[in-house]
Amino acid sequence: MFGFVSAAFAYDKPANDIDDEPANAPAPTLLAPRKGLRLPDMPVHDPWILAHEESKTYYLYSAARQNADGVRRSGTLTYKSKNLLDWDGPYIVFSVPDGIWANPSQGAWAPEVHRYNGKYYLFVTLHNSERVIDRPPDAWRITHMRGTVIAAADSPEGPFKVLKPDGPHPPADFMTLDGTLYVEDGVPWMVYAHEWIQMIDGMMEAIPLKPDLSAAAGDPIHLFKASDAPWLNAQRTPSKKEIRYVTDGPEMFRTKTGQLLMLWSSYDRDGYVQTVARSESGKLVGPWKQLDPLVGNDSGHGMLFRTFDGQLMMVLHQPFRRARAKLFDMEDTGDNLKVIRPREDLHGRPASQVERK
């Protein structure tokens, strides 16, 4: 039975101990979950798929819209599938609670759910536009609090409870997003994007975490900047338009030969793009070499998972506006990733073909 949290569920006060949540807390919802959905039926941005081995269930996570439960509260929803074709949902697994640093009505971006040390951890980016970090003339534009929090649960179905109510895990005066979990030599890290809105040239950074993921355990380290991608700079032409060196959606992958890759996204002249970088040292610290993009056509924010029969797959969203989840069979070549084929049998025709009709 699902332990889903409704956005109407009110927290009297947030707490760091996830075990003090009533196991069977009532969770009324105004969402109307449906059976037999297909991916073209499901609005999805920044998709994340968890393949849950014990139940042989795929969980597809995405942001829940405000008012999904009849109140102005953001959160995370999931769809379920046994075969990646037929989906049930949506169901809410997390709602931004009152009493934390973030504004519950201002969005919950890029949810990821990781299994770690016997629990499930939701990484999700929250916001508070009323808590200003800097403004001109001390900065080139107004920046406000934005960062990834971690919430924990005993099940991939939630309910997830925020571990650190007083701020995001990266520094609170950094404007960051899209945090993901990576473990190296037994040490958990959050790898995240440092906003171009604050940095002008977007950064990829990482911060070590405490063993229970409850808070940061040290200072951030720099990995690379968006403009390091040679293919991005090769497309630049002189113009009065603002240059946006964007970093989005990091996800780490260790290849069959031990190479360390990072999926990430940016924008080229044609829109959003899914690309990849490789650590030349095989370690998080890099240095990082930027490889050719994997998928263009206004696609991105991808992640990798394996099906229950062992096939490596990537899910991303396309197009950026009115996005839907797209699936691809992938090959681990040892030092890179290769797209084998788009799974149109699962996600329908590419958006570009639909738009040309």
PAFI-706602 format. One line per field, with one value per residue (C-alpha): x, y negated, z negated; residue in one letter; residue number from 1. Coordinates in steps of 0.02 Angstrom, whole numbers. Layout:
N
x	c(X|...)
y	c(Y|...)
z	c(Z|...)
rest	c(a|...)
nr	c(NUM|...)
***
This chain:
357
x	c(0|66|122|99|99|-37|6|-134|-36|28|188|180|369|501|617|779|721|615|556|441|317|162|176|-6|-32|-189|-149|-305|-271|-366|-258|-350|-226|-261|-208|-142|-58|76|225|146|0|113|185|360|507|678|628|708|677|712|709|652|718|616|447|504|427|491|457|461|480|444|390|212|124|59|-123|-113|-195|-301|-177|-28|106|242|307|360|251|282|211|230|258|305|358|403|252|98|100|-12|-21|18|40|118|266|328|256|361|318|284|416|572|681|594|430|309|225|381|421|513|628|723|678|792|768|923|934|1074|1114|943|838|776|834|746|858|749|783|680|668|630|626|591|760|877|1062|1127|1062|1144|1266|1342|1289|1246|1065|957|990|887|892|886|964|943|878|879|725|718|592|588|506|521|337|373|322|488|539|665|826|891|748|857|936|993|1143|1257|1301|1144|1220|1257|1115|1117|1007|994|1093|1130|1208|1381|1482|1671|1786|1643|1613|1443|1444|1313|1360|1261|1248|1295|1176|1235|1113|1237|1402|1371|1468|1375|1479|1476|1528|1520|1509|1546|1403|1391|1370|1183|1166|1093|1210|1370|1533|1655|1681|1627|1750|1749|1732|1710|1618|1493|1605|1734|1628|1717|1561|1467|1596|1614|1433|1450|1430|1449|1285|1212|1114|1153|1264|1195|1324|1205|1246|1100|1061|1224|1220|1371|1405|1549|1582|1625|1810|1805|1796|1694|1569|1449|1289|1243|1141|1161|1098|1167|1104|958|898|925|1055|1106|1293|1427|1598|1735|1853|2031|2085|1936|1899|1771|1904|1940|2006|1851|1855|1700|1640|1521|1336|1231|1060|1007|838|793|819|906|917|946|988|1039|961|960|804|766|839|1001|981|1062|938|930|777|770|638|596|557|601|427|278|405|378|492|592|683|841|935|1116|1285|1426|1579|1704|1762|1598|1413|1329|1146|1090|913|768|629|486|389|385|378|300|371|504|433|522|422|259|301|340|166)
y	c(0|-171|-289|-440|-613|-731|-914|-948|-860|-993|-976|-1062|-1071|-988|-865|-778|-609|-528|-392|-507|-518|-412|-259|-267|-455|-496|-561|-625|-687|-772|-689|-559|-419|-321|-151|-109|-275|-288|-407|-528|-548|-602|-779|-747|-864|-810|-625|-501|-313|-199|-13|67|245|320|273|274|101|-51|-217|-372|-530|-709|-875|-892|-1049|-1175|-1148|-963|-934|-1090|-1197|-1303|-1177|-1099|-923|-763|-636|-463|-345|-155|-25|158|148|-35|-41|-42|-164|-199|-367|-501|-485|-617|-553|-719|-890|-1039|-1062|-1223|-1287|-1254|-1380|-1353|-1426|-1279|-1366|-1401|-1233|-1070|-1035|-884|-748|-597|-446|-345|-189|-208|-112|-31|-188|-292|-470|-603|-741|-889|-1073|-1201|-1391|-1548|-1706|-1814|-1769|-1871|-1826|-1976|-2115|-2247|-2331|-2189|-2062|-2069|-2019|-1978|-1806|-1714|-1553|-1398|-1231|-1043|-965|-781|-694|-515|-373|-186|-154|-222|-265|-387|-484|-577|-690|-832|-798|-978|-1104|-1260|-1264|-1166|-1049|-1158|-1328|-1433|-1584|-1479|-1475|-1290|-1154|-974|-889|-704|-569|-497|-384|-373|-272|-255|-443|-509|-669|-783|-837|-990|-1131|-1306|-1424|-1529|-1658|-1684|-1631|-1691|-1536|-1392|-1273|-1091|-1070|-938|-938|-793|-732|-657|-467|-485|-621|-740|-885|-934|-867|-988|-1125|-1117|-1074|-1139|-1011|-1110|-1256|-1253|-1348|-1207|-1113|-1143|-1101|-1239|-1373|-1317|-1368|-1545|-1689|-1876|-1948|-2069|-1926|-1872|-1717|-1582|-1454|-1335|-1181|-1064|-887|-801|-612|-502|-335|-212|-115|69|23|-90|-257|-393|-485|-626|-654|-838|-961|-1133|-1233|-1239|-1350|-1232|-1212|-1095|-957|-799|-784|-689|-719|-598|-613|-591|-530|-416|-517|-650|-786|-762|-845|-828|-807|-861|-732|-751|-771|-613|-683|-852|-907|-1007|-854|-837|-812|-627|-485|-302|-146|39|137|296|397|296|173|4|-134|-323|-428|-614|-743|-814|-949|-1072|-1149|-1031|-895|-708|-566|-483|-317|-257|-93|-132|-48|-63|-68|-72|-251|-330|-300|-265|-282|-119|-171|-276|-166|-234|-77|-140|-330|-361|-459|-592|-765|-831|-715|-767|-951|-931|-862)
z	c(0|45|-92|19|-57|0|25|-97|-234|-355|-455|-625|-623|-517|-602|-557|-619|-484|-602|-702|-556|-587|-476|-421|-415|-314|-141|-53|123|262|394|496|531|689|755|926|961|1096|1092|1219|1095|952|935|868|841|777|771|653|657|510|553|391|397|254|327|511|525|618|530|641|536|590|517|454|511|387|341|385|217|215|119|171|129|237|225|312|399|468|597|585|720|736|919|960|1076|965|818|668|581|540|352|238|136|66|30|-21|-205|-298|-418|-315|-223|-56|6|31|179|283|359|324|470|536|409|397|283|233|130|3|-157|-164|-142|3|24|126|196|250|285|188|194|96|203|49|-27|81|88|189|297|409|393|290|422|606|568|419|347|217|118|226|185|172|12|-35|-105|-168|-171|-200|-31|146|125|-16|-114|-106|-249|-235|-332|-344|-365|-386|-213|-61|-73|36|-39|-63|26|181|308|353|426|487|348|371|262|299|184|205|92|-33|-44|15|118|189|365|418|545|488|578|725|657|515|596|778|834|753|647|597|416|279|90|-29|-137|-311|-311|-346|-211|-340|-298|-209|-283|-202|-75|108|247|426|567|729|808|951|1071|1059|1188|1356|1456|1365|1400|1581|1611|1543|1665|1629|1567|1442|1364|1188|1183|1070|1017|929|825|787|733|679|658|627|712|691|852|869|881|728|819|730|838|802|899|902|1006|1080|1229|1404|1544|1576|1396|1250|1272|1181|1167|1070|992|937|788|850|678|651|494|453|445|632|736|844|1033|1127|1254|1400|1358|1354|1404|1472|1539|1383|1270|1104|916|941|823|842|769|805|845|749|893|889|1033|1002|1041|1035|1000|1039|1078|1249|1296|1158|1162|1146|1108|1116|1060|1199|1181|1269|1271|1228|1244|1118|1233|1089|1112|1168|1196|1362|1409|1488|1532|1470|1398|1500|1459|1280|1298|1469|1614|1584|1552|1708|1819|1738|1759|1945|1984)
rest	c(m|f|g|f|v|s|a|a|f|a|y|d|k|p|a|n|d|i|d|d|e|p|a|n|a|p|a|p|t|l|l|a|p|r|k|g|l|r|l|p|d|m|p|v|h|d|p|w|i|l|a|h|e|e|s|k|t|y|y|l|y|s|a|a|r|q|n|a|d|g|v|r|r|s|g|t|l|t|y|k|s|k|n|l|l|d|w|d|g|p|y|i|v|f|s|v|p|d|g|i|w|a|n|p|s|q|g|a|w|a|p|e|v|h|r|y|n|g|k|y|y|l|f|v|t|l|h|n|s|e|r|v|i|d|r|p|p|d|a|w|r|i|t|h|m|r|g|t|v|i|a|a|a|d|s|p|e|g|p|f|k|v|l|k|p|d|g|p|h|p|p|a|d|f|m|t|l|d|g|t|l|y|v|e|d|g|v|p|w|m|v|y|a|h|e|w|i|q|m|i|d|g|m|m|e|a|i|p|l|k|p|d|l|s|a|a|a|g|d|p|i|h|l|f|k|a|s|d|a|p|w|l|n|a|q|r|t|p|s|k|k|e|i|r|y|v|t|d|g|p|e|m|f|r|t|k|t|g|q|l|l|m|l|w|s|s|y|d|r|d|g|y|v|q|t|v|a|r|s|e|s|g|k|l|v|g|p|w|k|q|l|d|p|l|v|g|n|d|s|g|h|g|m|l|f|r|t|f|d|g|q|l|m|m|v|l|h|q|p|f|r|r|a|r|a|k|l|f|d|m|e|d|t|g|d|n|l|k|v|i|r|p|r|e|d|l|h|g|r|p|a|s|q|v|e|r|k)
nr	c(1|2|3|4|5|6|7|8|9|10|11|12|13|14|15|16|17|18|19|20|21|22|23|24|25|26|27|28|29|30|31|32|33|34|35|36|37|38|39|40|41|42|43|44|45|46|47|48|49|50|51|52|53|54|55|56|57|58|59|60|61|62|63|64|65|66|67|68|69|70|71|72|73|74|75|76|77|78|79|80|81|82|83|84|85|86|87|88|89|90|91|92|93|94|95|96|97|98|99|100|101|102|103|104|105|106|107|108|109|110|111|112|113|114|115|116|117|118|119|120|121|122|123|124|125|126|127|128|129|130|131|132|133|134|135|136|137|138|139|140|141|142|143|144|145|146|147|148|149|150|151|152|153|154|155|156|157|158|159|160|161|162|163|164|165|166|167|168|169|170|171|172|173|174|175|176|177|178|179|180|181|182|183|184|185|186|187|188|189|190|191|192|193|194|195|196|197|198|199|200|201|202|203|204|205|206|207|208|209|210|211|212|213|214|215|216|217|218|219|220|221|222|223|224|225|226|227|228|229|230|231|232|233|234|235|236|237|238|239|240|241|242|243|244|245|246|247|248|249|250|251|252|253|254|255|256|257|258|259|260|261|262|263|264|265|266|267|268|269|270|271|272|273|274|275|276|277|278|279|280|281|282|283|284|285|286|287|288|289|290|291|292|293|294|295|296|297|298|299|300|301|302|303|304|305|306|307|308|309|310|311|312|313|314|315|316|317|318|319|320|321|322|323|324|325|326|327|328|329|330|331|332|333|334|335|336|337|338|339|340|341|342|343|344|345|346|347|348|349|350|351|352|353|354|355|356|357)
***
